[in-house]
């Protein structure tokens, strides 16, 4: 993967999601990553399904 990003955000909790939204509206190219298999971090409201 040889793409370039303006910002790399680690985590998909509430703060990171709001920040990603604001940066995206400002025209920034963002790579948003999380170590979990689901989106939302500690703020996730659903239990992820087992594989």
N, C-alpha and C positions, 0 to 999 in steps of 0.2 A: 504494500500500500504506500504509494508515493504522493499522496495528496497533501496539500498544505491547508492548515486551519489557522484562523486568527486566535481561537481560544479552545483549550481542551479542558472540559469539566469532568471531574471524577466524582461519581455519586449521583443519584437521582432523587435525593430527598427534596423537600419543599423548597429550601433555599436555592439549591442547584437548578431546579426546574424554573423558578422565577427568574433567576439570573440568566439562564439560557434563553428564556422568552424575551427578556429585555435586550440582550445582546443580539438576538436574531432580528428583532424589530429595528435595531440600529444598523443592520446590514452586515453583521459579523458572520463568518463561516465557523460553525461550532462542531466539535466532536464531543459527544456526550456519552460517557461510559460509566458502567456500574459493574461491580463484581458479582452482584446477584443475578439470578435468571429472570427477575421481575423488575418492573419499573416502580419507583416510588420510595425506595429505601425504607426507613422507619415509619414513613408517612403512608405506606401502602395500606389500603383499606380491605384488601382481599387476600386470603391465604393462597399462595401459588399452588397450582396443581402439581402433583407428583408425576414424574415421567413414567 
